[in-house]
Amino acid sequence: MRTNHPAAPQVKSAGRFADVLEFVGQAGEPPTFREIAEGLGLPKSSLFNLLATLTARGYLQQHGPRGAYHLGTMIATLAQQRQQPASYALRAEPILKALVARLNEACGYYELRGDELEVIRAESSTQALAHRLYTGNRVPLYCVSAGKALLAQLSAAELRAYLQRTPLRPYTPATVASAAALARQLRQAREEGFAQARDEHNLGTTGIAVAVQSKGRTVGAFNVAMPSVRCTPEMAVRTRSALAQAAATFERGA
């Protein structure tokens, strides 16, 4: 589908860049090179250079057996930079300290960075066997608990767009393997108010997370990460209770 715009002075090359991005973003299925060329009526030589430039700059991604094109992470990154207020790290820090004091497990506060999750603040457990979180690390959304908690807050259209541009790379044999399976997990997270990932990004680690809001808008997530052997049903209940209290404390500061 090609969007019609009111007549206005246009730079031809910029217009073609916009046409390609709109075509890919509005396509029902990720389009191939030939489908873009036919849909926009562009010469293949010109289109090849356009797609190469957009892919190199991160505005498009190409993957899958058909070599189809998806919107790249740069678009979400730019939008996030425009919309994201200053980090809520300072508000989160004392809450994390209270969480780790209560549970003695690794705890983190995360915020979105494009289609990735960044560890903004982290507190470590004193136990000998413990998961380690490192401030500044970035991880995929779909296979960690805090990422699932944030994905569960997206609208149906936002989630479809995310899945269209994000291949579900398997980090472990337990990593969620399909969009349908991820959608089921996110429905459960919305119903329960918590998201969980067991052995999906790192074997032997289970995370439980809750999204948090400020002024009615989701801004980040808290999680607790522990060795899977310690995540008993009783520990999961304790963790959810502690996370619920942490979220309420954070949101009272909105």
Phi, psi and omega in degrees: 000131180250129182281132176270131181245151177302149180299133179198155176302132183226147170274123189303313183295320179295322178298321179292321175302313180295319180300316181296313180298318179294320180297313180295316183293330184263354182293142178296321175235148178307124186276154175272174177305312182297319181294323177292316180300314181290320183293326182258350181066036181261145174300140185297326180294318178292318181296322180303314180293321177300310183295322179297318180293313181296324179290317180297328181272358176088007179279338175229157172229147178236122177199174182094162184297334180272354184065033184285161182256138177235157173296139184271173184288340182298326181296312179294324180297315180295319179296320181294319180296327180285322189266335187284124175286182176304147182304150179264027185301317184294323178292326184284332190302308180293333179291319177297319180298321178292323179297312183290328176294326182282322189250338186052046172229159179299136182228145180219155170243132188233152171225155178290141170226092187066234178261020177237170180244131179248135174285111183271318176218148180215147175231139185261155173277156176265000181287151182296317177260108185208150174280146180250132174247140184236122179303134180095342177296144176241140183223160177293156180284322196284346186236016174231155188296316181295324177296317178296322179299321180283321177299326180295343180272351183286154171288166180301319180293319179295321180292319177300316180296318179299313182293328179295325184259002186236107173289138182273082182292132179279115176274330177217171175298342182267354181301136178306133193253350184214157177298323180296317179294320178296318179300321178295318178297320182289324175299317179296320179297319178295320181292320186269338183087001181223151175242151180224144173225121182246113176064019187276323179258323175227126177298136178090002181238133175242135176239145174232136188218160175223137175280152179231153183239159170221126181054041174080008182234135178294128184237344182182193181208146170258145172220161172239128181240132185215160172303136184302330181295337179267353181273070176284166175306321180294318179293324178298320178294315178300318182294316180296320179297316180294320179293321178299318178294320179298315180297318180296320178296316179300314186286338173293338179275002184295000000 
